[in-house]
Structures are given as C-alpha cells and as structure tokens.
Amino acid sequence: MIKTKFIKTYVKGKTALKFPLRRSGVYLIKENKTLVYIGVSLKNFYKTLYRHFEKWEHPSQDVISYSNTCKKKYTFRAIYCTALQAHTLEKILIQKLKPRDNRHTHTEFKMDPAALKIYNLYIKTPVT
C-alpha cells in the first residue's frame, strides 16, 4: 500500500493529476481542508479521479464534479493498493470519516478480521 500526501488538484487553472496508469486504489478529495468525497478505482486510477475535475454527464449514474473557484481549493490524496484492498478500504473510510458528498455514509460496514487488517495497514502506511 502506498499513501501520498494531499496534493493540489489545480495548478494555474488546469488539473495537475499525474498518476501511473492502470493502478487501483482509493482517493480522498478535500475542499478547503474539509473532506468531501472518498472514491475507489479498481482499474485506472487516473481516469477515475480525473472525471471528478471535469464537466461531464453520464446517463446511468450521478456525477460529482469539482472545479476550483476563488473560494474553493481542492486537494486529494491517493492510496494505491490492490483492487480487493481498495474496495474494502473505501467502505471503511467512508464509514469512519463520513465525507459530505458520499451518499452511502450511513451504511454499516462490518469490520471482519480481513477488513481490520487492511485498515491497520492503511493507518501504519507512511505518507510519501
């Protein structure tokens, strides 16, 4: 598991997202230092996170987009891990941190020994 520090999303008005392609992981998005969203990508981290910072519509799902204004500054943290770890870690972090824009924050997630092991690994992973 690799955990990055929080990084500015926009530089000079353009998204500054740079990731290795084809990675899985979890991402956390902050708006003015307030956690607003936790998401997961099981196949292509860059593509999944990038969609949150551009305007687009999808006919079968809700889209949450963020763009910097003079009052809103966005940062994000990437946590690279296996697809299985990412799926579990996203559920755990949403339950524990209750971000504003995640719709299923009220869903109870049972911490079985495997999930607890993944959460402890996240907690103990140093920030790079």
C-alpha positions in Angstrom: 0.0 0.0 0.0 1.3 3.5 -0.9 -0.3 6.6 0.6 0.5 10.1 -0.8 0.2 13.4 1.0 -2.6 15.7 0.0 -1.8 17.3 -3.4 -3.2 20.4 -5.1 -5.6 19.4 -7.8 -5.3 22.5 -9.9 -2.2 24.4 -11.0 -2.7 27.7 -13.0 -6.3 26.7 -13.6 -5.6 23.3 -15.1 -5.8 19.9 -13.4 -2.5 18.6 -12.3 -3.2 15.0 -11.9 -0.3 12.7 -12.6 -0.5 9.0 -11.8 0.8 5.8 -13.1 -1.9 4.3 -15.4 -3.7 1.1 -14.7 -3.4 1.2 -10.9 -6.1 0.5 -8.3 -6.7 2.5 -5.2 -8.7 4.8 -3.0 -8.7 8.6 -3.3 -9.8 11.3 -0.8 -10.9 14.8 -2.0 -10.8 17.8 0.3 -12.4 21.2 -0.4 -10.8 24.0 1.6 -9.3 21.4 4.1 -12.7 19.7 4.6 -13.1 16.1 3.4 -15.9 16.0 0.8 -15.5 12.7 -1.1 -13.9 9.2 -0.9 -13.8 7.1 -4.1 -12.3 4.0 -5.4 -10.8 2.9 -8.7 -10.3 -0.7 -9.4 -8.6 -0.4 -12.8 -7.5 3.0 -13.9 -6.8 5.5 -11.0 -6.0 8.5 -13.2 -9.1 8.2 -15.4 -11.5 7.7 -12.4 -10.1 10.6 -10.4 -9.8 12.9 -13.4 -13.5 12.6 -14.1 -14.3 14.4 -10.8 -12.4 17.5 -12.0 -14.0 17.9 -15.5 -17.6 18.6 -16.5 -19.3 15.5 -18.0 -22.6 13.7 -17.8 -23.4 10.0 -17.6 -26.9 8.7 -18.4 -27.0 5.9 -15.8 -25.1 7.4 -12.8 -24.9 10.6 -10.8 -21.7 12.5 -11.4 -20.0 14.6 -8.7 -17.7 17.2 -10.2 -15.4 19.7 -8.5 -13.8 22.8 -10.0 -11.7 25.4 -8.3 -13.1 28.9 -7.8 -11.6 31.7 -5.8 -13.4 30.3 -2.7 -12.9 26.6 -3.3 -9.5 25.0 -3.3 -9.3 21.2 -3.8 -6.6 18.7 -2.8 -6.6 15.0 -3.0 -4.8 12.0 -1.5 -4.1 8.8 -3.4 -3.8 5.4 -1.7 -2.5 2.8 -4.1 -3.3 -0.8 -3.2 -4.8 -4.0 -4.7 -8.3 -3.9 -6.0 -9.6 -6.0 -3.1 -7.9 -3.8 -0.6 -9.2 -0.7 -2.3 -12.8 -1.9 -2.3 -12.7 -2.7 1.4 -10.7 0.4 2.4 -13.2 2.7 0.6 -16.1 1.3 2.6 -14.2 1.5 5.9 -13.0 5.1 5.3 -16.5 6.3 4.2 -18.0 4.8 7.4 -15.3 6.3 9.7 -14.8 9.7 8.1 -18.3 10.4 6.8 -17.5 12.7 3.8 -20.1 15.2 2.8 -20.7 14.1 -0.8 -20.7 10.3 -0.4 -24.3 9.1 -0.4 -23.9 5.8 1.5 -22.2 7.2 4.6 -25.0 5.8 6.7 -24.4 2.2 5.5 -22.9 0.0 8.2 -19.8 -2.0 7.3 -18.9 -4.9 9.5 -15.1 -4.9 10.3 -14.2 -8.6 9.9 -10.6 -9.6 10.6 -9.6 -9.2 7.0 -11.1 -5.7 6.8 -9.4 -4.7 10.1 -6.1 -5.9 8.7 -6.5 -3.7 5.7 -7.5 -0.7 7.8 -4.5 -1.2 10.1 -2.2 -1.4 7.1 -3.6 1.9 5.9 -3.1 3.5 9.3 0.5 2.3 9.5 1.5 3.2 5.9 3.7 6.3 5.9 2.8 9.2 3.7 5.1 9.7 0.7 
